Structures are given as C-alpha cells and as structure tokens.
Amino acid sequence: MSAPAKQVVSHWINGQAVIPSGSRMGEVFNPATGAVARHVPLADVATVDAAVQAAAAALPAWRDAPPLRRARVMQKFLQLMQAHQEELAALASAEHGKTLPDALGSVQRGIEVIEFACGIPHLLKGEYSENVGSGVDCHTVRQAVGVCAGITPFNFPVMVPLWMFPVAIACGNTFVLKPSEKVPSCSLRMAQLFQQAGLPDGVLNVVHGDKVAVDALLTHPGVSAVSFVGSTPIAKSIYETCARHGKRVQALGGAKNHAVVLPDADMAFTADALIGAAYGSAGERCMAISAVVAVGAAADPIVAQLKKRALAIKIGPGDADGMDMGPLVTGVHRDKVKGYVDLGVKEGAQLIVDGRAHVVKGHENGFFIGTTLFDQVKPTMGIYKDEIFGPVLIVLRVDTLEEAIALVNANPYANGTAIFTESGGAARRFENEIQVGMVGVNVPIPVPVAFYSFGGWKNSLFGDLHVHGTEGVKFYTRTKVVTTRWPKQDTPAAGFHMPTLG
Ligand code: NAD
C-alpha cells in the first residue's frame, strides 16, 4: 500500500490558491518527529511574475481607495486574526517547533501591528503652508510606493510578515510576500483571512520559494520596495541587489545580543529574565540574549544561577503541556548548533551545561537539543563571533561597565541589548553610550510595541528605516510636495531668474 500523498501548501495569487504543474517541491518538517509533514512548491520566475502582475493590476484601485475604507478592511482582518489566533499559533508551532504558549505570544505581537495599521489614515496626513510666497501655497501628500515585496525568515512565521504587509497595505500599496519555505502555512492562512475580510484580490499575494523566487522579486521592474528579515549575509546581499535595481529597501539581519549584568543587580530576577531570553523558542529569536557580559563580582553568582535554571528547563514537543522549549526547526540546523558546542569546547571555553546528548523519549528522531551554557568565553572565539541561533548561552567576564560597553560596541551585530542593575546612573550611561538599535533596562528582550519601530544598527539592519510604527509608514510612502498659485489678471508671469517667491 502506498503512503497517502502529503498535503501541498499552495501559493496565493490574485485571491486564488495556485500550485503550478511541474513545480520544484520543498519539504516542510514536523520538527518534533523529524518527519516530512507537507510539501511546498518553490516558485519559478514565471510564478513570481504572475504574483507581481496581480499586485500591479490591483494597485490603482487600492491606492485610490479612501484610507478609511482601507482601514475598515483592516479592522475586519483584525477581528478575524483575533478569532483565529489559536489556529495560527498551532500552525506556527507545528512547522517551527516552538511551544504553543510562545507561538500564541508571537501571534499576539503580530496582531498588534494590525491594530496599529487600523489607525494609519492619521499618519498619511500631509502638511500645508499658506503664503509661502505672495499668493503661493505649499502642501505635501504621502503616496503609496507601489508594489512592495516582503521576504521573511523561519523563526516568526506570523509576526514578521505582519511587521510588513498590514502597514504597506494600509498605506495603499499592494504586496507580494515570500515567506520562509520552512514554515509556509501561516502566510497562506493569513492571506485567506484577509480575503475573507474584504481585501480585493491581488492586493496581497503569497509566493513560496527559495533563492530563485527571491532573485526574481529583487530584479523585477514591477517591484518598487523590498522589506527583508533574515540572516546578515543574505540581508546585505538583498540590500546591495535592491540598490543596483533602484528599489527602496530595508533589510534586517542577524544578531548577537548581549546582556550586561552589574554586581548590584538582583541576581535571581536577572537569571530568571536571562533564562527565558536565551532559551525561549530554543534560542531561535533575533532578540534572544546569546551573550552575558558579567561585570566583576556579578560573574560567579550569575553563572551559578543560570546553571541551575538551564538544567531545569523542560524540553519536548511544542504542543505538549508544560514544555519550556521545543526542538530546532530542522535537523540541519540542529547539527549546526551542535557543531558550535563542539567548537566552544575546542576553543577552550568552560562548558557548564552540555545539551548535545539530550534525548526526548518517544521523539528520538525529532530535532531536539538540550540547553548549553559556556563560561569564560573570549571575544576571539567563534562561539562569540558568530550568531549560533540555538539554545547556547555564553558568559564573558569583564572588570568594569566601561569594558562591557566597549565589548558590546565592538561587536558588528547591533540588534538588541540589555543591562541589569539597580543603578539609574549606570543604566543611563549604558543607554547613552551603547551603539545598538533596541535597548532594555532590566528588560531582557526589548522588542518595541507596534506603535514604535523595530530595528537594529550596523550589521543587524541595512537601510535607513526600521519596520512598523511611524518608520514603517515612511518606508511604504513617498512624499510629494506641491506648490500652488492661482494667478489673478495682474500677477506677473515667472521670469528668467531663480524665483524667490517673496
Ligand atoms: P535566512 O537568511 O536563511 O532566510 C531568510 C529568507 O531569505 C527566507 O525567506 C529564505 O527563503 C531567503 N533566502 C535564504 N537564502 C537565500 C539566498 N541565498 N538568496 C536569497 N534569499 C535567500 O534566515 P532564516 O534562517 O530563515 O532566519 C534566521 C535568521 O533571521 C537569523 O539570522 C535571525 O537573527 C534573523 N532574524 C532577524 C530578525 C531581525 O529583526 N533583525 C528577525 C527575525 C530573524
């Protein structure tokens, strides 16, 4: 008897599910069992072109629709997303591996961007100045950019796409989303819900795929702006390719987020905060704390407290009750993370907790790995320099706050950072001097709420504008300045010289 055919996650083009015949197929895993759960078509150039054409055809009517009408569709989408929050969290957990409560939280953070997008008409207002010259007025309008593309990573299958398309669409753009081929189902489901909310066909399209689909989007003359979130090498190349093709681009990259712990910090509170920030979502968060910088006498107590907690973490399938941490997304990624633990040992770091041999009973083929904690890590080591993106926390020791700030500022990544202290003066100095985009004071994962903007500095973001909040609205709109005169009979015509309008 042959095995039943696996479900195929379709593209979504012009309001319809599409699976072109002869498509190359990718595998989507259940990370808890290691089995292939479904397949996903990998778009070719023609499929990407069909999605861009659909978005271009839908653009004029959507761009010219009154902002309030667009916002009303967004409000219905918000209601549907709230009603389907658990379903989306279950899908995210099934394909990514993260625990259900963690997935639910990330869906909620994405929904908050839709709430923000419902109020975008207010942010589309322009400026107006009367009599900038005699009888001359000046005003600005913010207009949609056109067809926008979003390319997203595997680790937040709902939240990261929601950083992009609700803001772009509320601003009057149309959109082609290329989610990670490892976690394709949530994007398709959101597109279906948006259609149910009344979104006209073609305004939001989803194409699945790999480098072929991404390159087709980056070089397509019909795409005006590209938002990317993923690893640093890809982010940098996306930024460069978009610049060569004259496209507006924001490309968010990888991270190595430091938590600086001062000796006056409440060590139990700090260890609790760090343990969730380091090992939550199996460390597969761009805002995960992956490096602790222990200052002076903070080192021994914080390492002892982290060790106790790291050993107590419950690891199992994301949908099992009471789990703290699920598997990694793929076997390839699990092996890469394991390789970094081997490297740390080889480099001479002190291995305090070793997660390599961890087995989850009944799930021996799942992509599980235990928690790992290293102490006495040096900035020259590979386990410090590279983003590991797994449940591996490293501790570096320094003598002063000044040294800690210098260490963080010398790192090429600059997504998020945090300081743990009871000293307002030390916190203020840290906030002022640290060269990182998002900073927490006794807050380990300082992800900005939707009405602020999210983004790192240096190798964690290529481009000028961060995502969502007012920076997102700026990214997805262009300003036009209009200067107006209504001449009377005796108004002199413009002459040969540079007019001063005075
Ligand atoms: P990734 O860079 O491998 O993939 C991201 C996207 O790019 C996917 O859609 C993928 O299909 C596509 N892609 C992959 N290789 C490509 C190539 N050679 N050419 C063109 N496109 C390509 O990232 P990932 O493994 O899916 O996600 C994890 C990474 O994302 C981590 O580095 C993490 O720090 C980062 N991330 C950053 C943020 C942030 O806000 N800065 C947020 C989430 C994740």
Boltz pocket constraint, residues with backbone or C-beta under 6 A from the ligand:
constraints:
  - pocket:
      binder: B
      contacts: [[A, 151], [A, 152], [A, 153], [A, 154], [A, 155], [A, 156], [A, 160], [A, 178], [A, 179], [A, 180], [A, 181], [A, 209], [A, 210], [A, 211], [A, 214], [A, 215], [A, 229], [A, 230], [A, 231], [A, 232], [A, 234], [A, 235], [A, 252], [A, 253], [A, 254], [A, 255], [A, 285], [A, 286], [A, 387], [A, 389], [A, 415], [A, 456], [A, 460]]
      max_distance: 6.0
